[in-house]
């Protein structure tokens, strides 16, 4: 099976952000995406960004155009949010994002009326109906198909870092899960989801797709739902491991980290250097640790099994790669990684709000709504409780 990898400019960036629609007063999810999209799609037909539907009618996805810089892609996302708010604000619909909604339940939600979604739920049943989750996807352009799997394998060693930074799903259907990212473990239950198989070349990937299509597991490459995957249509590597980011600056920070890491590994290939990788079982263990402990996780950082506190390792990584960030004109966004480390990831902020509100998860939703709008800081939110 031959799969073409589209031409793509090196280290360009694209961002996808899945966003919840909630009632302004109750904070519960509302199935209003179809009517929102009907208005927004017509008004933004010729814009760089897009606004589309997702599996559930309580969700929209905003997507940037191809950005030469992270800032350009983030500007597209901001434009899309502004366009959506012209429709949602007058109708009392709020926007928010996290890996999970603190108290919503799957059986109260509606599936979008599209054949692909109905087929997914029919095949996966209870797990498919439980996909009450939100994430971000970051695409980075790769100019040579031969680089794709070496870079994917190197980037896989940092999926735990990215998951810890983005972790934002500590609650599930009203319960405190004990995990920083419950979403990570829910999503991997779908067929073809989870960590990628350790492939080493594009031809092996084509063989994988041929096997899966021939046996009816999937129809095409778009149904590969790995935490990191090639996106042949766009000529990119796509990071899908992250929970939904709660604020635009945090989204920008994670996108910058992905872009800088990808460029770093691309340069290593150009210089004839071997890319660093860790064993697949270490990658899997890091995923679980990051999901469980978030930024308090100790991750395995090399093939020898060296363990480091993920926050400390991230600070060293930011220090080491700052020159590349400057060259890619994303230094400001890249510095946002330190801000997340200093202030705490979304899961920690949500837990602090819940504790201050004696466990009232409605307050957590209102906190997420304020954060999405760029409202009160964490301290102000907690003191208001």
GUMIKE-11477 format. One line per 10 residues: number of its first residue (from 0); for each residue x, y, z of C-alpha. Coordinates in nm, 3 decimals. Layout:
BEGIN
NUM	X,Y,Z ~ ...
***
This chain:
BEGIN
0	0.000,0.000,0.000 ~ 0.152,0.329,-0.112 ~ 0.079,0.636,0.099 ~ 0.206,0.974,-0.020 ~ 0.351,1.220,0.232 ~ 0.251,1.566,0.116 ~ 0.515,1.837,0.062 ~ 0.540,2.054,0.370 ~ 0.759,2.342,0.482 ~ 0.994,2.245,0.762
10	0.888,2.325,1.120 ~ 0.571,2.507,1.021 ~ 0.296,2.476,1.280 ~ -0.074,2.394,1.286 ~ -0.296,2.374,1.595 ~ -0.630,2.209,1.666 ~ -0.818,2.288,1.988 ~ -1.127,2.095,2.102 ~ -1.358,2.318,2.307 ~ -1.661,2.247,2.525
20	-1.990,2.433,2.504 ~ -2.153,2.488,2.843 ~ -2.452,2.663,2.992 ~ -2.345,2.993,3.144 ~ -2.531,2.943,3.471 ~ -2.519,2.571,3.545 ~ -2.187,2.494,3.380 ~ -2.329,2.176,3.231 ~ -2.255,2.082,2.873 ~ -2.505,2.181,2.606
30	-2.560,2.011,2.266 ~ -2.552,2.336,2.069 ~ -2.262,2.278,1.829 ~ -2.478,2.218,1.517 ~ -2.654,2.553,1.543 ~ -2.334,2.738,1.638 ~ -2.150,2.586,1.343 ~ -2.425,2.670,1.098 ~ -2.367,3.039,1.161 ~ -1.992,3.040,1.220
40	-1.892,2.826,0.922 ~ -2.078,3.055,0.682 ~ -1.920,3.366,0.834 ~ -1.561,3.229,0.830 ~ -1.560,3.051,0.494 ~ -1.266,3.252,0.359 ~ -1.065,3.283,0.682 ~ -0.738,3.106,0.759 ~ -0.894,2.927,1.053 ~ -1.175,2.670,1.053
50	-1.445,2.584,1.307 ~ -1.590,2.234,1.283 ~ -1.787,1.975,1.476 ~ -1.660,1.675,1.667 ~ -1.787,1.338,1.794 ~ -2.030,1.499,2.039 ~ -2.268,1.790,1.985 ~ -2.132,1.963,2.296 ~ -1.797,2.024,2.124 ~ -1.648,2.240,1.853
60	-1.294,2.226,1.719 ~ -1.104,2.533,1.607 ~ -0.810,2.484,1.372 ~ -0.539,2.725,1.261 ~ -0.398,2.767,0.916 ~ -0.037,2.672,0.845 ~ 0.177,2.903,1.057 ~ 0.534,2.996,0.981 ~ 0.553,3.069,1.354 ~ 0.363,2.955,1.661
70	0.238,3.311,1.702 ~ 0.077,3.303,1.357 ~ -0.103,2.977,1.435 ~ -0.214,3.105,1.775 ~ -0.346,3.425,1.616 ~ -0.561,3.209,1.388 ~ -0.697,3.025,1.691 ~ -0.773,3.353,1.868 ~ -0.956,3.479,1.557 ~ -1.162,3.160,1.550
80	-1.257,3.197,1.917 ~ -1.368,3.555,1.860 ~ -1.586,3.441,1.570 ~ -1.743,3.168,1.782 ~ -1.817,3.407,2.066 ~ -2.022,3.631,1.837 ~ -2.266,3.341,1.825 ~ -2.231,3.183,2.169 ~ -2.226,3.491,2.393 ~ -2.575,3.618,2.302
90	-2.718,3.271,2.372 ~ -2.567,3.222,2.716 ~ -2.321,2.957,2.595 ~ -1.977,2.959,2.752 ~ -1.654,2.811,2.616 ~ -1.406,2.615,2.824 ~ -1.143,2.348,2.780 ~ -0.989,2.069,2.986 ~ -0.925,1.702,2.924 ~ -1.257,1.620,3.087
100	-1.563,1.803,3.216 ~ -1.563,1.785,3.597 ~ -1.915,1.648,3.643 ~ -2.084,1.576,3.307 ~ -2.184,1.216,3.231 ~ -2.156,1.041,2.897 ~ -2.516,0.914,2.886 ~ -2.650,1.270,2.883 ~ -2.460,1.362,2.564 ~ -2.557,1.343,2.197
110	-2.343,1.204,1.915 ~ -2.301,1.425,1.608 ~ -2.508,1.291,1.319 ~ -2.227,1.177,1.090 ~ -2.170,0.829,0.953 ~ -1.808,0.807,1.074 ~ -1.909,0.886,1.433 ~ -2.201,0.644,1.434 ~ -1.971,0.371,1.299 ~ -1.714,0.443,1.569
120	-1.971,0.418,1.850 ~ -2.132,0.109,1.697 ~ -1.799,-0.070,1.686 ~ -1.654,0.043,2.019 ~ -1.980,0.045,2.219 ~ -1.939,0.142,2.588 ~ -1.587,0.279,2.543 ~ -1.689,0.477,2.237 ~ -1.984,0.628,2.421 ~ -1.751,0.721,2.707
130	-1.529,0.945,2.493 ~ -1.630,1.254,2.690 ~ -1.281,1.397,2.642 ~ -1.111,1.699,2.490 ~ -0.758,1.745,2.359 ~ -0.527,1.949,2.142 ~ -0.333,1.842,1.835 ~ -0.012,2.012,1.727 ~ 0.121,1.959,1.373 ~ 0.480,2.029,1.276
140	0.589,2.029,0.912 ~ 0.856,1.779,0.801 ~ 1.025,1.841,0.467 ~ 1.156,1.486,0.410 ~ 0.951,1.169,0.455 ~ 1.267,0.981,0.554 ~ 1.283,1.193,0.870 ~ 0.930,1.114,0.987 ~ 0.974,0.795,1.187 ~ 1.316,0.874,1.330
150	1.164,1.199,1.460 ~ 0.849,1.026,1.587 ~ 1.058,0.777,1.780 ~ 1.269,1.054,1.934 ~ 0.966,1.269,2.016 ~ 0.798,0.969,2.183 ~ 1.052,1.002,2.461 ~ 0.892,1.339,2.543 ~ 0.526,1.242,2.527 ~ 0.521,1.205,2.905
160	0.661,1.556,2.943 ~ 0.392,1.698,2.712 ~ 0.118,1.502,2.884 ~ 0.229,1.623,3.227 ~ 0.234,1.988,3.112 ~ -0.113,1.962,2.961 ~ -0.278,1.736,3.221 ~ -0.622,1.879,3.293 ~ -0.860,1.590,3.364 ~ -0.847,1.511,3.736
170	-1.226,1.471,3.761 ~ -1.454,1.226,3.580 ~ -1.835,1.226,3.601 ~ -1.825,1.402,3.936 ~ -1.551,1.190,4.093 ~ -1.194,1.283,4.183 ~ -0.997,1.019,3.995 ~ -0.657,1.049,4.162 ~ -0.509,1.103,3.813 ~ -0.380,1.427,3.667
180	-0.491,1.309,3.321 ~ -0.774,1.058,3.329 ~ -0.833,1.139,2.964 ~ -0.503,0.979,2.861 ~ -0.611,0.640,2.993 ~ -0.968,0.662,2.863 ~ -0.873,0.758,2.509 ~ -0.627,0.471,2.465 ~ -0.914,0.222,2.494 ~ -1.020,0.293,2.135
190	-0.887,0.064,1.861 ~ -0.578,0.220,1.693 ~ -0.543,0.474,1.977 ~ -0.265,0.499,2.234 ~ 0.108,0.487,2.179 ~ 0.241,0.420,1.827 ~ 0.393,0.093,1.722 ~ 0.775,0.122,1.712 ~ 0.812,0.154,1.336 ~ 1.139,0.271,1.185
200	1.057,0.364,0.825 ~ 0.783,0.492,0.601 ~ 0.764,0.157,0.422 ~ 0.688,-0.016,0.755 ~ 0.409,0.236,0.813 ~ 0.265,0.163,0.469 ~ 0.275,-0.207,0.557 ~ 0.093,-0.140,0.882 ~ -0.179,0.053,0.702 ~ -0.214,-0.218,0.440
210	-0.263,-0.480,0.711 ~ -0.521,-0.271,0.896 ~ -0.721,-0.175,0.587 ~ -0.715,-0.530,0.447 ~ -0.854,-0.671,0.771 ~ -1.122,-0.404,0.806 ~ -0.981,-0.237,1.117 ~ -0.975,0.102,0.946 ~ -1.052,0.262,0.613 ~ -0.752,0.492,0.581
220	-0.472,0.670,0.765 ~ -0.708,0.922,0.928 ~ -0.828,0.643,1.158 ~ -0.483,0.598,1.310 ~ -0.539,0.762,1.650 ~ -0.193,0.728,1.801 ~ -0.062,0.975,2.060 ~ 0.187,1.080,1.793 ~ 0.135,0.998,1.426 ~ 0.222,1.099,1.073
230	-0.039,1.312,0.899 ~ 0.033,1.219,0.535 ~ -0.224,1.457,0.389 ~ -0.053,1.757,0.548 ~ 0.310,1.646,0.549 ~ 0.335,1.676,0.925 ~ 0.400,1.492,1.247 ~ 0.098,1.533,1.472 ~ 0.121,1.525,1.853 ~ -0.209,1.406,2.000
240	-0.102,1.304,2.352 ~ -0.208,1.625,2.528 ~ -0.519,1.696,2.730 ~ -0.718,2.000,2.627 ~ -0.537,2.318,2.731 ~ -0.736,2.549,2.957 ~ -0.591,2.878,2.829 ~ -0.457,3.016,2.504 ~ -0.110,3.100,2.647 ~ -0.073,2.740,2.767
250	-0.174,2.614,2.425 ~ 0.092,2.838,2.272 ~ 0.356,2.711,2.517 ~ 0.295,2.346,2.435 ~ 0.288,2.419,2.062 ~ 0.622,2.598,2.093 ~ 0.775,2.308,2.283 ~ 0.661,2.067,2.011 ~ 0.797,2.290,1.734 ~ 1.133,2.340,1.905
260	1.180,1.970,1.983 ~ 1.093,1.876,1.624 ~ 1.338,2.128,1.481 ~ 1.607,2.012,1.726 ~ 1.574,1.652,1.608 ~ 1.554,1.756,1.243 ~ 1.886,1.937,1.282 ~ 2.042,1.633,1.444 ~ 1.945,1.425,1.142 ~ 2.096,1.687,0.910
270	2.419,1.668,1.108 ~ 2.431,1.289,1.081 ~ 2.380,1.241,1.454 ~ 2.182,0.955,1.606 ~ 1.855,1.064,1.762 ~ 1.796,0.978,2.128 ~ 1.530,0.715,2.191 ~ 1.410,0.512,2.485 ~ 1.262,0.165,2.490 ~ 0.888,0.138,2.410
280	0.821,-0.002,2.756 ~ 0.977,0.309,2.906 ~ 0.759,0.527,2.683 ~ 0.453,0.337,2.808 ~ 0.560,0.368,3.172 ~ 0.618,0.742,3.128 ~ 0.268,0.780,2.989 ~ 0.116,0.615,3.295 ~ 0.331,0.812,3.539 ~ 0.246,1.143,3.372
290	-0.124,1.054,3.369 ~ -0.115,0.959,3.737 ~ 0.113,1.223,3.885 ~ 0.128,1.507,3.631 ~ 0.418,1.742,3.696 ~ 0.509,1.544,4.008 ~ 0.593,1.240,3.796 ~ 0.940,1.093,3.773 ~ 0.996,1.004,3.409 ~ 1.256,0.781,3.246
300	1.474,1.004,3.031 ~ 1.723,0.773,2.860 ~ 1.780,0.416,2.749 ~ 1.980,0.346,3.065 ~ 1.667,0.404,3.275 ~ 1.770,0.732,3.441 ~ 1.474,0.885,3.624 ~ 1.414,1.257,3.667 ~ 1.135,1.470,3.807 ~ 0.957,1.578,3.491
310	0.942,1.944,3.594 ~ 1.317,1.959,3.655 ~ 1.389,1.787,3.325 ~ 1.160,2.030,3.143 ~ 1.338,2.331,3.292 ~ 1.672,2.195,3.172 ~ 1.522,2.126,2.831 ~ 1.390,2.482,2.800 ~ 1.729,2.623,2.899 ~ 1.909,2.404,2.643
320	1.674,2.472,2.353 ~ 1.613,2.845,2.401 ~ 1.846,2.934,2.109 ~ 1.635,2.727,1.871 ~ 1.318,2.891,2.004 ~ 1.470,3.231,1.934 ~ 1.558,3.128,1.578 ~ 1.203,3.002,1.525 ~ 1.061,3.331,1.664 ~ 0.870,3.152,1.940
330	1.083,3.250,2.242 ~ 0.789,3.422,2.412 ~ 0.559,3.124,2.369 ~ 0.838,2.882,2.462 ~ 0.894,3.069,2.789 ~ 0.533,2.981,2.873 ~ 0.654,2.631,2.961 ~ 0.829,2.783,3.263 ~ 0.509,2.967,3.353 ~ 0.315,2.639,3.363
340	0.586,2.486,3.580 ~ 0.580,2.785,3.816 ~ 0.202,2.822,3.844 ~ 0.096,2.460,3.813 ~ -0.078,2.278,3.531 ~ -0.455,2.291,3.491 ~ -0.521,1.971,3.687 ~ -0.353,2.121,3.996 ~ -0.542,2.449,3.964 ~ -0.872,2.264,3.931
350	-0.804,2.057,4.242 ~ -0.715,2.369,4.441 ~ -1.040,2.536,4.336 ~ -1.239,2.223,4.428 ~ -1.073,2.208,4.770 ~ -1.146,2.576,4.834 ~ -1.510,2.518,4.737 ~ -1.554,2.211,4.962 ~ -1.562,1.983,4.660 ~ -1.824,2.175,4.461
360	-1.731,2.093,4.102 ~ -1.963,2.359,3.966 ~ -1.706,2.606,4.096 ~ -1.436,2.422,3.904 ~ -1.634,2.466,3.582 ~ -1.680,2.837,3.649 ~ -1.305,2.859,3.715 ~ -1.235,2.695,3.377 ~ -1.477,2.933,3.206 ~ -1.299,3.232,3.362
370	-0.958,3.094,3.267 ~ -1.064,3.042,2.908 ~ -1.176,3.403,2.891 ~ -0.850,3.516,3.049 ~ -1.025,3.621,3.367 ~ -0.920,3.601,3.732 ~ -0.590,3.437,3.823 ~ -0.587,3.126,4.036 ~ -0.535,3.323,4.361 ~ -0.824,3.554,4.279
380	-1.046,3.259,4.189 ~ -0.970,3.075,4.512 ~ -1.021,3.385,4.726 ~ -1.358,3.445,4.561 ~ -1.461,3.098,4.678
***
